[in-house]
Amino acid sequence: MMIDRFTLSGKAVPVDAERMLCEICSHFVEHSEVKREGDHVKLESEAGEASFRKQNGCLSIDLSCPSAHMLQLVRSSIAEHLFMFAGEEPLELNWADEAPATPLPDLSEVRVVAVNQITPHMRRLTVACADVARFACEHMHVRLLIPVKGRAPVWPLTMPDGRLGWYRQEDRMAIRIYTIRSVDIERGEMDIDFVLHESDGKGMPGAEFGRTAQVGDVAGILGPGGGGVPDATDIILAGDETALPVISRIAAEAPADKRMKIILEVDSADCELPIISAASIEFQWLHRNGAAPGTSGLLEPVVKAAILDATPETHVWLGCEKKEARPVRDFLKKRSHNRQLMYIVGYWQRDNDHHH
């Protein structure tokens, strides 16, 4: 049976097309399967496919996704990243549909209804949402839009080039990726857990929002997308505090026929959280005992040892500081581990706060 695909083409004109193509390969390897043949790069993920071809100093872009919703998410993601890679350099980006600036179809306004300190370094915000039922699905990640303190939120639009945009610069919000920890449809509420990095509030808006949010505060949520229980019988789930919410959610939704080894690095025993699952689970908690997150080196040897003990059919999932994730990814590649059975991602970078 033919499966419908939703497609869109575009064209990017960067200052240096080759450098842009290299940036695409380097960045998206953490989130997609990346294939490069000469001047052609193809990205494949659950969300769909994105193809880039370098021609005459330009990049032709072709997107193919299983739904119109996913197509818009992928277009937005590609656009945001291309402009991020361009930095201060000029970049022209046009799409075949020449879409006008439009309201976001998957934006929900949420209001904080409860705040709980669940560990010394993690705070849980319970938020109410009018259309909470759409978040009760296999997709676990959302983009959190954090309004400027003291300003009424002005929600962004999808601009013609595919990026999120605001008519006025002063309305621009920080956007960070978070995991929906749990959904309560009956109450119309969701829980989101925030790791409380030490922060002066500058450059870490996600951690700052989690640390300071009070009942009644408003934010926006885009999504959901990504995530889900890996399609394998044997699974290794590993990470630091930033991965604890999604690992807990994966475990909670895993059926009884799954076997999981969970390796989690936290500061101390006080930072451990109970993880409930119908699956068979072996836990291993690692304690930094005061060392700064992303510096202890505890995860790498333990995860590598678990991989050596695992079968080739084991799905290996790791979310941690970016530099700590890289050697595990390289280790799996050297062992020729099936790329469909690995998800190794830098959830955050020291002195940055992009993903929790």
QUINORJO-V387999 format. One record per pair of residues at least 4 apart in sequence whose ideal C-beta (glycine too) atoms are under 6 Angstrom apart, sorted by sequence separation. I is the first residue (numbers start at 1). J is the second residue. D is the distance in whole Angstrom. If there is no record, write none. Layout:
i/j/d
I/J/D
I/J/D
This chain:
i/j/d
23/27/6
24/28/6
28/32/5
66/70/6
118/122/5
159/163/5
204/208/6
205/209/6
209/213/6
213/217/5
239/243/3
243/247/5
254/258/4
267/271/5
277/281/5
291/295/6
299/303/6
310/314/4
320/324/5
29/34/5
36/41/5
44/49/5
54/59/6
55/60/6
65/70/4
86/91/4
166/171/4
184/189/5
199/204/4
230/235/5
266/271/4
291/296/4
320/325/5
332/337/4
337/342/6
14/20/4
28/34/6
65/71/4
117/123/5
118/124/5
147/153/4
159/165/4
166/172/5
35/42/5
43/50/4
52/59/5
53/60/5
183/190/5
197/204/6
201/208/5
318/325/6
348/355/6
83/91/6
116/124/5
156/164/4
157/165/6
199/207/5
288/296/4
347/355/5
25/34/5
34/43/6
42/51/5
52/61/6
65/74/6
156/165/6
182/191/5
199/208/6
115/125/6
156/166/5
180/190/5
181/191/4
197/207/4
237/247/5
318/328/6
332/342/5
25/36/6
32/43/4
33/44/5
41/52/5
51/62/4
63/74/5
196/207/6
32/44/6
114/126/4
181/193/5
286/298/4
32/45/4
40/53/5
50/63/5
112/125/5
113/126/5
272/285/6
178/192/5
28/43/5
39/54/4
49/64/5
112/127/6
113/128/5
196/211/5
329/344/4
25/41/6
48/64/6
194/210/2
328/344/6
24/41/6
48/65/3
110/127/4
111/128/5
154/171/4
110/129/5
260/279/5
262/281/6
268/287/5
325/344/5
21/41/6
108/129/5
229/250/5
258/279/4
259/280/5
260/281/5
261/282/5
262/283/5
263/284/5
264/285/6
265/286/4
267/288/5
299/320/6
325/346/5
48/70/6
256/278/4
47/70/5
108/131/6
237/260/6
254/277/5
229/253/5
251/275/5
252/276/6
322/346/3
229/254/5
234/259/5
235/260/5
236/261/5
237/262/5
238/263/4
240/265/5
241/266/6
254/279/4
299/324/6
303/328/5
48/74/5
147/173/6
251/277/4
315/341/5
316/342/5
317/343/5
318/344/5
319/345/5
47/74/5
146/173/6
248/275/5
294/321/3
300/327/6
304/331/6
321/348/6
322/349/5
50/78/6
145/173/5
146/174/5
319/347/4
145/175/6
176/206/4
174/205/4
143/175/5
144/176/5
21/54/6
265/298/5
143/177/6
144/178/5
265/299/5
141/177/6
17/54/5
141/179/6
142/180/6
140/179/5
263/302/6
17/57/5
140/180/6
17/59/6
13/58/5
135/180/6
261/306/6
195/241/5
11/58/6
12/59/4
136/183/4
195/242/5
107/155/6
135/183/5
11/60/6
136/185/6
10/61/4
133/185/5
193/245/4
9/62/5
132/185/6
104/158/6
8/63/5
135/190/6
101/157/4
102/158/5
132/188/5
294/350/5
7/64/5
101/159/5
132/190/6
5/64/5
6/65/5
146/205/5
128/188/6
99/160/6
128/189/5
6/68/5
23/85/4
8/71/6
126/189/5
127/190/6
146/209/5
181/245/5
6/71/4
20/85/6
126/191/5
153/218/6
155/220/6
238/303/5
179/245/4
124/191/6
125/192/5
179/246/4
93/161/5
181/249/6
124/193/5
12/82/6
236/306/5
122/193/6
123/194/5
14/86/6
122/195/6
123/196/6
146/219/6
15/89/4
121/196/5
145/220/3
243/319/4
14/91/5
13/92/4
142/221/5
143/222/4
239/318/6
143/223/6
234/314/4
235/315/5
236/316/5
237/317/5
238/318/5
239/319/4
240/320/5
12/93/5
142/223/4
239/320/5
79/161/6
142/224/5
11/94/5
79/162/3
80/163/6
232/315/4
79/163/5
141/225/6
10/95/4
139/224/4
141/226/4
230/315/4
76/162/5
139/225/5
141/227/5
9/96/5
75/162/5
123/210/5
140/227/3
125/213/6
139/227/6
135/224/5
138/228/4
112/213/5
112/215/6
243/347/6
112/217/5
242/347/4
140/246/6
242/348/5
111/218/5
110/219/6
140/249/5
109/220/6
110/221/5
107/220/6
108/221/5
242/356/5
107/222/6
106/222/6
207/353/5
206/353/5
204/353/4
120/270/5
121/271/6
73/225/6
119/271/5
195/356/5
177/355/5
178/356/6
33/339/6
30/345/5
